[in-house]
């Protein structure tokens, strides 16, 4: 799986940190949640594995800091000032 460029990108996170992959991303301006969206592209083999297992594993590097809320989705979110929406969670 690799990070991919997209038209709404406003920043490349870690572009000068060779120990990390550069992350093209969109930072939502004036967003109270401080959202950042990036896009990943799966290989054909990864698509087959997801279809087979129906699972995606997500590892987060916190470096001992607090865990931030995460959101994985398959639909492209609205990006840009008109796309700022509050993300709420529910306890189940």
GROMACS elastic network, one bead per residue, 0.5 to 0.9 nm:
[ bonds ]
;  ai    aj funct       b0    kb
    1    40     6  0.64176   500
    1    41     6  0.55353   500
    1    43     6  0.60000   500
    1    46     6  0.73408   500
    2    21     6  0.89253   500
    2    39     6  0.84669   500
    2    40     6  0.54285   500
    2    41     6  0.54138   500
    2    42     6  0.67595   500
    2    43     6  0.83378   500
    3    21     6  0.81251   500
    3    22     6  0.79501   500
    3    23     6  0.63051   500
    3    24     6  0.70665   500
    3    38     6  0.73863   500
    3    39     6  0.58124   500
    3    41     6  0.63008   500
    4    23     6  0.79564   500
    4    24     6  0.67523   500
    4    38     6  0.78706   500
    4    39     6  0.57158   500
    4    40     6  0.57754   500
    4    41     6  0.64982   500
    5     8     6  0.86740   500
    5     9     6  0.69752   500
    5    23     6  0.84979   500
    5    24     6  0.56890   500
    5    25     6  0.79100   500
    5    38     6  0.83746   500
    5    39     6  0.73227   500
    5    40     6  0.89359   500
    6     9     6  0.57125   500
    6    24     6  0.76406   500
    6    25     6  0.81458   500
    6    26     6  0.88876   500
    6    38     6  0.84431   500
    6    39     6  0.74973   500
    7    10     6  0.87040   500
    8    25     6  0.80157   500
    8    26     6  0.62310   500
    8    79     6  0.68840   500
    8    80     6  0.74782   500
    9    12     6  0.77271   500
    9    24     6  0.60979   500
    9    25     6  0.50393   500
    9    27     6  0.78719   500
    9    37     6  0.86324   500
    9    38     6  0.81479   500
   10    24     6  0.77360   500
   10    25     6  0.61998   500
   10    27     6  0.63357   500
   10    28     6  0.87998   500
   11    23     6  0.81498   500
   11    24     6  0.60254   500
   11    25     6  0.54268   500
   11    26     6  0.61838   500
   11    27     6  0.70862   500
   12    15     6  0.57396   500
   12    22     6  0.61628   500
   12    23     6  0.52151   500
   12    25     6  0.58751   500
   12    26     6  0.84742   500
   13    16     6  0.83253   500
   13    17     6  0.88195   500
   13    21     6  0.86427   500
   13    22     6  0.57564   500
   13    24     6  0.63465   500
   13    25     6  0.69891   500
   14    17     6  0.50200   500
   14    18     6  0.78283   500
   14    19     6  0.87177   500
   14    20     6  0.64267   500
   14    21     6  0.69248   500
   14    22     6  0.50308   500
   14    23     6  0.64974   500
   15    18     6  0.75470   500
   15    20     6  0.80929   500
   15    21     6  0.74504   500
   15    23     6  0.71826   500
   15    24     6  0.86759   500
   16    20     6  0.87380   500
   16    22     6  0.78064   500
   17    20     6  0.57688   500
   17    21     6  0.78373   500
   17    22     6  0.76728   500
   18    21     6  0.71240   500
   18    22     6  0.82396   500
   20    23     6  0.86121   500
   23    38     6  0.70390   500
   23    39     6  0.86742   500
   24    37     6  0.86471   500
   24    38     6  0.61819   500
   24    39     6  0.77353   500
   25    36     6  0.63666   500
   25    37     6  0.54239   500
   25    39     6  0.75380   500
   26    35     6  0.82980   500
   26    36     6  0.55092   500
   26    37     6  0.52043   500
   26    38     6  0.65691   500
   26    79     6  0.75534   500
   26    80     6  0.82239   500
   27    31     6  0.85096   500
   27    34     6  0.74125   500
   27    35     6  0.61570   500
   27    37     6  0.67206   500
   27    79     6  0.89859   500
   27    80     6  0.86125   500
   28    31     6  0.55919   500
   28    33     6  0.89912   500
   28    34     6  0.67979   500
   28    35     6  0.57606   500
   28    36     6  0.63126   500
   28    37     6  0.81449   500
   28    79     6  0.74010   500
   28    80     6  0.63173   500
   28    81     6  0.69096   500
   28    83     6  0.84313   500
   28    84     6  0.70128   500
   29    32     6  0.89773   500
   29    34     6  0.80656   500
   29    35     6  0.86793   500
   29    80     6  0.76244   500
   29    81     6  0.66239   500
   29    84     6  0.84241   500
   30    33     6  0.88073   500
   30    34     6  0.75884   500
   30    81     6  0.83046   500
   30    84     6  0.87100   500
   31    34     6  0.51672   500
   31    35     6  0.65534   500
   31    81     6  0.86286   500
   31    84     6  0.65589   500
   31    85     6  0.83207   500
   31    86     6  0.85480   500
   32    35     6  0.79903   500
   32    86     6  0.80760   500
   33    86     6  0.74388   500
   33    87     6  0.79676   500
   35    84     6  0.88670   500
   37    77     6  0.83048   500
   37    79     6  0.82693   500
   39    76     6  0.85751   500
   42    45     6  0.78934   500
   42    46     6  0.56628   500
   42    47     6  0.61387   500
   43    46     6  0.50959   500
   43    47     6  0.62285   500
   43    48     6  0.86460   500
   44    47     6  0.50691   500
   44    48     6  0.62404   500
   44    49     6  0.86900   500
   45    48     6  0.51110   500
   45    49     6  0.62490   500
   45    50     6  0.87202   500
   46    50     6  0.61380   500
   46    51     6  0.84913   500
   47    50     6  0.51694   500
   47    51     6  0.61186   500
   47    52     6  0.85441   500
   48    51     6  0.50510   500
   48    52     6  0.60801   500
   48    53     6  0.86453   500
   49    53     6  0.59892   500
   49    54     6  0.76888   500
   49    55     6  0.81722   500
   50    53     6  0.52522   500
   50    55     6  0.55874   500
   50    56     6  0.66667   500
   51    54     6  0.53783   500
   51    55     6  0.81051   500
   52    55     6  0.83501   500
   53    56     6  0.84312   500
   58    72     6  0.88404   500
   60    67     6  0.81669   500
   61    64     6  0.82839   500
   61    65     6  0.89527   500
   61    67     6  0.88056   500
   62    65     6  0.51595   500
   62    66     6  0.66700   500
   62    67     6  0.63218   500
   62    68     6  0.85152   500
   63    66     6  0.86837   500
   64    67     6  0.86831   500
   65    68     6  0.89655   500
   67    70     6  0.87078   500
   73    76     6  0.76418   500
   73    77     6  0.85139   500
   74    77     6  0.89580   500
   76    79     6  0.83300   500
   77    83     6  0.76007   500
   78    81     6  0.89441   500
   78    82     6  0.75660   500
   78    84     6  0.75212   500
   78    85     6  0.86723   500
   79    82     6  0.73143   500
   79    84     6  0.73572   500
   80    83     6  0.51731   500
   80    84     6  0.68763   500
   81    84     6  0.57033   500
   82    85     6  0.84319   500
